[in-house]
Amino acid sequence: MERKVLAVIAAFIVATGVLFITLFLITALAYPPTPAVNRTPELLSAYDGSLPTSVYILLILGYAAGGLAAGFVVTKMARRISEGISLPVLIAALLIIAGIVHIFVFMPGLPAWVTAAALISLLPLSLAGHSVAQNWVP
């Protein structure tokens, strides 16, 4: 049981790290908002809605890569204890909840298609990471 919990925590940390790296790369494409923009919800929404499409694509890819990495890590860490897809589905659900909080609190002006694509990509790619981990031969 402890190994499952640790696997889920580690997978969540890995997925968050992948997303943070992606957000860092996004700053090369678009300057972060000023502190005045961050303090005003209307200005922050306008800023997020005016970003170039390449930023949106990179954000979606960051969420997707995080889901893939999380599914891989949770499967590799709990390989002897949990053989099914319950842990990759659990980590995908946790990442979707965290993604909803991240997008609606910190990036409120994103277009709906970006929000939907980023959040919907988490479950299938977590399961893909699970599949890759099962077939991985070191």
N, C-alpha and C positions, 0 to 999 in steps of 0.2 A: 504494500500500500504506500509506504514511504517513497519507494522508487517511482511510483506513478506520479505522486505529488511533485517530487523533485523534477521529474521529466517535464511536467506541464509548466512548472515555474521556469526551468531552463529554456524551454521552447518559447515561452512568452518573452523572456529577456532577449533571446536571439532575434525574434521577429521585431521587437522594439528597436534593437540595435541596427538591424537592416533598414528600418524605416528612418531612423535618425540619420544614417549615412545618406539615404536618399534625400532627406530634407536638407542636409548640408550641401549636396550636389545641386539642389534646386537653387540655392543662393548664388550659384555661378550663372544661372539663367535669368534670375530676377532678384533685384535687391530686396532685402527684408523690409517690412514696413517700419516707418519711424515710430518712436514712442507715442507721439500724438495720435497717429492712426491706430495704434494698438489700444489706446484708451477709449476710443470712440467706436461703438459697434457699427454704426452706419458707414463710417469711413473704412473700417476693416472689411465689411462686406463688399463695398465698392472696390477696394484694392484686390481682394481675392477673386472677384468676378472679372477683373481686367487683366489678369495674368495671361501670358502667351500660352498657346496650346501645348507647346513643348513642356511646359511646367506641369500641366495637367497629365500629360502622357507619362512623364517621369514619376509623378506621384502615384499613378495607377500601377506602374511597374514596381515601385517600391512596396506598395501593399501586396502585390502578387508575389514578389520575391520573399517578403517576410512570411507570407502564408506557406510558401513552398519550404522555406528553411525551417519553420516551426513544425510542419508535418514530418519533415525528415528527422529533426532532433528528437521530437517526442517519441517517434517510433524506434529510433536507435537506442534511446536511453531506457525504454520500457519494453524491450524486445522479448524478454523471457517471461514477463508478467502479463502483458496485454497483447494478444495476438490479433485482435479485431481492429475495427476502425473507430472504436469509442474515443480513444484519446485524441486522434487527429480531429475528430468532429468536435470534441470538447475544446481543444485549443483554438479551432476555427471560430467557435461560438464566443469564446473569450476575446479573441482578436476583433471580431465584429462589434462586440460591445465597446471595446476600447477605441475602435475606429469611429464609431458613432460619436463617442465623447470627443475624440480628437477633432473630427471634422466639424461638428456642430458648435463646439466651444472655441476652438482655436482658428478654424478656417470657415467661418459661417457663410461666406459669399460664394463658395464653389458652385459651379453649375451642377444640376441634378445628374447629368450623365456621368460626371466624374465621381460623384458620391456613390452612385449605383454601381459603376464599374469597379471602383476600389473595394467596396464592401462585398459585392457578389463574388469577386475573384478569390476571396479568402478561403471559402469552403472547398471548391474544386482543386485549388492549388495545394491546400493542406493535405487533401487526399492523394494528390499526385506526389507530394513529398513522402507520404507514407508508402506509396507504391515503389518509389525510387529506393527508399531505405530498405524495404524488404528484399529487393533484387540486387542490392549493392554488394559487390564482392571486393573486399579490400585487397 
